[in-house]
Amino acid sequence: MSNTAAYRQLFLWVFDMSEVKKIPFHEQLANKIIEQLKQGTAPWQKPWGEAIPSRPYNATTGKEYRGGNSISLMIQPFSDPRWLTFNQANAEGYKIKKGSKGVQLQSLTFHKEQIKRDENGRIVKDEKGQAVKELVKLEKPITRSFTVFNAEQVEGIPALKAPERAWQPLERAEEILNKSGAQINHMAGDRAYYSPVRDHIVLPLREQFPDAEKYYATALHELGHWTGHESRLNRPLMNTFGTQAYAKEELRAEIASMMIGQSLGISHDPGQHVAYVGSWIKGLQEDPFEIVRACQDAEKIHDFLVLEKVQIKEQVADKNIESLPTDRNGQPQVRPEKSELEQVKEQFQSLLGSVGSEQAERLKSMEAGMLNVSRFASESVKEQLQVNFYKEQLEPTRAIQIELEL
């Protein structure tokens, strides 16, 4: 396809979607979710059976979409989890099928890089005479909308390959429960709940569940509530059953357990949460942006449990086993990997040693500006800001702005 023809096609798609853009992203998403909740077809309402769906991801970068963007793609009528923009498809030599409708997503930019100036407005320069740059927090985040197409709408894209997992799903689920440190009490009965007062989880006996996956789906849902304790992610948990506040927390835990199930490869059973559907619909009708907040909180729950708590080495050399600490059963414990921030920071330091002196000084100056800005943020935001900064510098494009997806 020639560039002229390609961009003419893009113009027609953008023109065709002009009516949609008049409605804010969060309202479009909330309206679609309300419709699906009424029909019982929202992503977290549908049991998966044997086929565990993957989280939506970009076909070019391999990066998973997050938060509201991820849910917005899950509700589309496609089974392929791969998505890409028009320009990405064009760059790969693919062709968007005629008549295809794209899905509008949204991202926010909270910081920008700019040249540093002193109190008199003069440009601040380093010892090399280069202008010093700094990261500055924007008074109002910049909203950027973009459109993606599913791989099923693309001609020429290779067939989807089944992902190869480096773990056994149920073993990984058990690992998450153990590594979390949560107190889990098993009692004969039919109740599963998290008590914020006692900070413990109560589950029926394992043998009471029809199968192992149902047990872990229930346990991970309650573990999602457990993350809300003030010593962890600090969400409001002291809510009365039947209230909107109670239903909001259930929505977060349900979306999070769905996301965790997708990441681990275990089935999702939504049957026990049908009682909250009416409250979820009412809440989204009154406050459409609640779906975005719920998705953001669900991502935090997912990351807290899956990324932070169970990043362990997949294998341990036999010669090192004797030197490892052991658990109460005398089994060797695997040392945790370095945090994501530690890993990308080390890679950034390696990058400094592999580029020219001028570029290295520029990167150091940018890093100093970022660290100066991030010190005013909360610990969780500070760490995420730093991780995003180092990742951006390690990418070939050397993107200037740090964008956080909804």
C-alpha positions in Angstrom: 0.0 0.0 0.0 1.4 3.5 -0.9 1.8 6.1 1.8 -0.8 8.3 0.0 -3.4 5.5 0.0 -2.5 4.5 3.5 -3.0 7.9 4.9 -6.2 8.5 2.9 -7.6 5.3 4.6 -6.5 6.6 8.0 -8.2 9.9 7.3 -11.5 8.1 6.5 -11.3 6.1 9.7 -10.6 9.2 11.8 -13.4 11.1 10.1 -15.8 8.1 10.6 -14.9 8.1 14.4 -15.4 11.9 14.9 -18.8 11.3 16.4 -17.4 8.9 19.0 -14.7 11.3 20.1 -17.3 13.8 21.3 -18.0 11.4 24.2 -15.2 11.2 26.8 -13.3 8.0 26.9 -14.5 7.1 30.5 -18.1 7.6 29.6 -17.9 5.5 26.5 -16.3 2.7 28.5 -18.8 3.0 31.4 -21.7 2.9 29.0 -20.4 -0.3 27.4 -19.7 -1.9 30.7 -23.2 -1.1 32.0 -24.7 -2.7 28.9 -22.6 -5.8 29.3 -23.3 -6.0 33.1 -27.0 -6.0 32.3 -26.5 -8.9 29.9 -24.0 -10.8 32.1 -21.2 -10.5 29.5 -18.7 -8.1 31.2 -15.2 -9.5 31.1 -15.2 -10.5 34.8 -18.7 -11.9 34.6 -18.0 -14.6 32.0 -16.4 -18.0 33.1 -13.6 -19.0 30.8 -13.8 -22.7 30.8 -10.7 -24.4 29.3 -9.6 -21.5 27.2 -7.8 -18.9 29.3 -7.7 -15.6 27.5 -4.5 -13.6 27.4 -4.4 -10.0 28.4 -4.6 -7.6 25.4 -1.2 -6.5 24.2 0.5 -4.5 21.5 1.5 -6.8 18.6 4.6 -4.7 17.8 6.0 -3.9 21.2 4.6 -6.9 23.1 3.5 -4.5 25.9 0.3 -5.3 27.7 -2.4 -2.6 27.8 -3.3 -1.6 31.3 -6.2 -0.3 33.3 -9.2 1.1 31.4 -7.5 0.6 28.1 -7.1 -3.1 28.8 -10.8 -3.5 29.8 -11.9 -1.5 26.8 -10.1 -4.0 24.6 -11.4 -7.1 26.5 -15.0 -6.1 25.8 -14.5 -6.1 22.0 -15.8 -9.1 20.0 -12.4 -10.6 19.1 -10.5 -13.6 20.5 -7.0 -12.5 19.3 -5.3 -10.5 22.1 -3.0 -8.6 19.8 -3.7 -5.0 18.9 -1.7 -2.3 16.9 -2.1 1.2 15.6 -2.6 2.1 11.9 1.0 3.3 11.7 2.4 0.2 13.3 0.5 -2.0 10.8 1.6 0.1 7.9 5.3 0.0 9.1 5.1 -3.8 9.3 3.7 -4.1 5.8 0.3 -5.2 7.0 -3.1 -4.0 5.7 -6.1 -3.0 7.8 -9.1 -4.8 6.3 -11.6 -2.5 4.5 -14.5 -1.4 6.7 -12.7 -2.2 10.0 -13.6 -0.1 13.0 -10.8 0.8 15.4 -11.0 1.1 19.2 -10.2 4.4 20.8 -7.8 4.3 23.8 -6.4 7.0 25.9 -3.2 7.8 27.8 -2.1 10.6 30.1 1.2 12.5 30.3 1.9 13.8 33.7 5.5 15.2 33.2 7.5 16.7 30.4 11.2 17.5 29.9 12.2 21.0 29.4 15.4 23.2 29.5 16.3 24.3 33.0 16.5 28.1 33.6 17.7 30.1 36.6 15.8 32.7 38.6 16.6 35.3 35.9 15.3 33.2 33.1 18.8 32.2 31.7 19.4 28.7 30.4 21.4 26.6 32.9 24.4 24.8 31.4 26.6 22.1 32.6 30.4 22.0 32.6 30.4 20.9 29.0 28.3 24.0 28.0 25.2 21.9 27.3 21.8 23.0 28.3 20.6 21.2 31.5 17.2 19.6 31.1 14.7 18.7 33.9 11.5 16.9 34.3 8.6 19.1 35.3 5.2 18.0 36.5 2.4 19.4 34.4 -0.3 21.4 36.2 -2.9 19.4 34.2 -2.1 16.0 32.6 -2.1 16.0 28.8 -4.7 13.6 27.4 -3.7 11.7 24.2 -6.2 9.6 22.3 -5.1 6.9 19.8 -6.8 4.2 17.8 -5.9 0.5 17.7 -7.1 -2.4 15.5 -7.3 -6.1 16.4 -5.1 -8.6 14.7 -8.3 -10.2 13.3 -8.8 -7.0 11.3 -5.3 -7.1 9.9 -4.2 -8.8 6.6 -0.7 -10.2 6.5 -0.1 -10.5 10.2 1.3 -13.9 11.3 -1.0 -16.4 13.0 -1.2 -16.2 16.8 1.0 -18.6 18.6 0.0 -20.1 21.9 2.1 -18.6 24.8 4.7 -20.8 26.4 4.5 -20.5 30.2 7.6 -21.0 32.3 5.5 -22.2 35.3 2.7 -24.5 36.3 -0.4 -22.2 36.8 -1.6 -23.9 40.1 1.9 -24.0 41.5 2.3 -20.4 40.7 -1.0 -19.6 42.4 0.0 -21.5 45.5 3.3 -19.6 45.4 1.5 -16.2 45.4 -0.5 -17.2 48.5 2.6 -18.3 50.3 4.8 -15.4 49.3 2.1 -12.8 50.2 2.5 -13.6 53.9 -1.2 -13.4 54.4 -2.8 -15.3 57.3 -5.2 -17.8 55.7 -7.5 -19.9 57.9 -9.3 -22.8 56.5 -12.6 -23.7 58.2 -15.4 -26.1 57.4 -18.3 -24.1 56.0 -19.4 -22.2 53.0 -18.0 -18.7 53.6 -14.9 -17.1 52.1 -14.0 -13.6 53.3 -11.2 -11.2 54.3 -11.5 -9.6 57.7 -9.9 -6.1 57.8 -10.2 -6.0 61.6 -8.2 -9.2 62.1 -6.3 -8.8 58.9 -6.8 -12.5 57.9 -8.5 -14.5 55.2 -11.0 -17.3 56.0 -11.7 -20.0 53.4 -13.6 -23.2 53.4 -11.5 -26.4 53.5 -9.7 -27.2 50.3 -11.6 -30.4 49.8 -14.9 -28.6 49.9 -14.1 -27.0 46.5 -15.1 -28.9 43.3 -11.6 -28.5 41.9 -8.3 -26.9 42.6 -8.9 -24.0 40.2 -12.1 -23.0 42.0 -10.1 -22.9 45.2 -7.4 -20.7 43.9 -9.8 -18.4 42.1 -11.6 -17.8 45.4 -8.4 -17.5 47.4 -6.9 -15.0 45.0 -10.1 -12.9 45.1 -9.9 -12.7 48.8 -6.2 -12.0 48.6 -7.1 -9.0 46.4 -9.2 -7.6 49.3 -6.2 -8.3 51.7 -4.0 -5.9 49.7 -6.3 -3.1 50.7 -5.1 -3.1 54.3 -3.6 0.3 55.4 -0.2 -1.3 55.7 -0.3 -2.3 52.0 -2.3 -0.5 49.3 -4.5 1.3 51.8 -8.0 1.2 50.3 -11.2 1.9 52.4 -12.3 -1.5 53.6 -14.4 -0.9 56.6 -17.6 -0.8 54.6 -21.1 -2.2 55.5 -22.3 -5.1 53.3 -24.9 -3.9 50.8 -23.6 -0.4 50.5 -22.1 1.2 47.4 -18.7 1.5 49.1 -18.8 -2.3 49.7 -19.7 -3.0 46.1 -16.9 -0.7 44.8 -14.3 -2.8 46.7 -15.8 -6.0 45.3 -15.5 -4.5 41.8 -11.8 -3.9 42.3 -11.2 -7.4 43.7 -13.2 -9.0 40.9 -11.4 -7.2 38.1 -8.0 -7.9 39.8 -8.7 -11.6 40.2 -9.6 -11.8 36.5 -6.3 -10.0 35.6 -4.3 -12.4 37.9 -6.1 -15.4 36.4 -5.1 -14.2 32.9 -1.4 -13.7 34.0 -1.2 -17.1 35.7 -3.3 -19.1 33.3 -6.0 -20.3 35.7 -9.7 -20.2 35.2 -12.0 -17.4 36.5 -15.3 -18.2 38.3 -17.5 -15.1 38.7 -20.6 -16.9 39.9 -20.5 -15.9 43.5 -20.4 -12.2 42.8 -23.7 -11.7 40.8 -25.2 -10.1 43.9 -23.2 -6.9 43.3 -24.2 -6.3 39.6 -27.1 -3.9 40.5 -24.8 -1.8 42.7 -22.1 -1.8 40.0 -24.5 -0.5 37.4 -25.9 2.1 39.8 -22.4 3.3 40.7 -21.3 3.6 37.0 -24.4 5.4 36.1 -23.9 8.0 38.8 -20.1 8.3 38.3 -18.8 7.0 34.9 -15.2 7.7 35.9 -15.5 5.0 38.6 -14.7 2.3 36.0 -11.3 4.0 35.4 -10.5 4.2 39.1 -11.6 0.6 39.6 -9.3 -0.6 36.8 -6.4 1.5 38.1 -6.8 0.0 41.6 -7.2 -3.5 40.1 -3.9 -3.1 38.2 -2.2 -2.1 41.5 -3.6 -5.2 43.2 -2.3 -7.3 40.3 1.1 -5.8 40.3 1.4 -6.0 44.1 0.7 -9.7 44.2 2.1 -11.0 40.8 5.0 -8.6 40.2 6.3 -7.6 43.6 5.6 -10.6 45.7 6.5 -13.5 43.5 9.5 -12.4 41.4 11.7 -15.3 42.2 14.4 -17.1 40.4 13.0 -19.9 38.2 15.9 -22.2 38.8 18.6 -22.6 41.5 21.9 -24.3 40.7 22.5 -27.4 42.8 25.8 -26.0 44.1 24.0 -23.1 45.7 21.1 -25.0 47.4 23.0 -25.7 50.6 23.8 -22.1 51.2 20.2 -21.0 50.8 18.0 -20.4 53.9 15.4 -23.1 54.5 11.7 -23.0 55.4 10.1 -24.8 58.3 10.0 -28.0 56.3 13.7 -27.9 55.6 13.2 -27.0 51.9 15.6 -24.4 50.4 14.0 -21.0 49.9 14.7 -19.2 46.6 16.2 -15.8 46.9 14.0 -13.0 45.5 15.1 -11.3 42.3 16.0 -7.6 42.3 13.1 -5.2 42.1 12.1 -3.8 38.7 13.6 -0.4 39.7 16.9 -2.0 40.7 17.1 -3.9 37.4 16.3 -0.9 35.1 18.6 1.4 37.0 21.5 -1.1 36.6 20.8 -1.3 32.8 20.7 2.5 32.7 24.2 2.7 34.4 25.4 0.2 31.7 24.0 2.5 29.1 26.0 5.4 30.4 29.2 3.5 29.9 28.4 2.5 26.3 27.5 6.0 24.9 29.6 9.0 24.1 30.6 11.4 26.9 28.2 14.2 25.8 25.2 11.9 25.6 26.2 10.3 29.0 26.3 13.8 30.6 22.9 14.6 29.1 21.4 11.4 30.4 22.9 12.1 33.9 21.4 15.6 33.9 18.0 14.2 32.9 18.3 11.6 35.7 19.1 14.3 38.2 16.1 16.3 37.2 13.8 13.3 37.4 15.1 12.4 40.9 14.6 16.0 42.0 11.0 16.0 40.8 10.1 12.5 42.1 11.2 13.3 45.6 7.9 15.3 46.1 5.8 12.3 45.2 4.6 9.4 47.4 6.8 6.3 47.6 4.7 4.3 45.2 4.4 7.1 42.6 8.1 8.0 43.1 9.2 4.4 42.3 6.9 4.2 39.3 8.1 7.5 37.9 11.7 6.3 38.3 11.0 3.0 36.6 9.3 4.7 33.7 12.1 7.2 33.3 14.8 4.5 33.1 12.7 2.4 30.8 12.2 5.3 28.4 15.9 6.0 28.2 16.6 2.3 27.5 14.3 2.2 24.5 15.7 3.0 21.1 13.3 5.9 20.5 14.6 7.7 23.7 11.1 9.1 24.2 11.1 12.4 26.1 7.7 12.3 27.8 6.7 9.8 30.4 3.2 8.5 29.6 1.1 6.5 32.0 -1.8 4.7 30.5 -5.2 4.9 32.1 
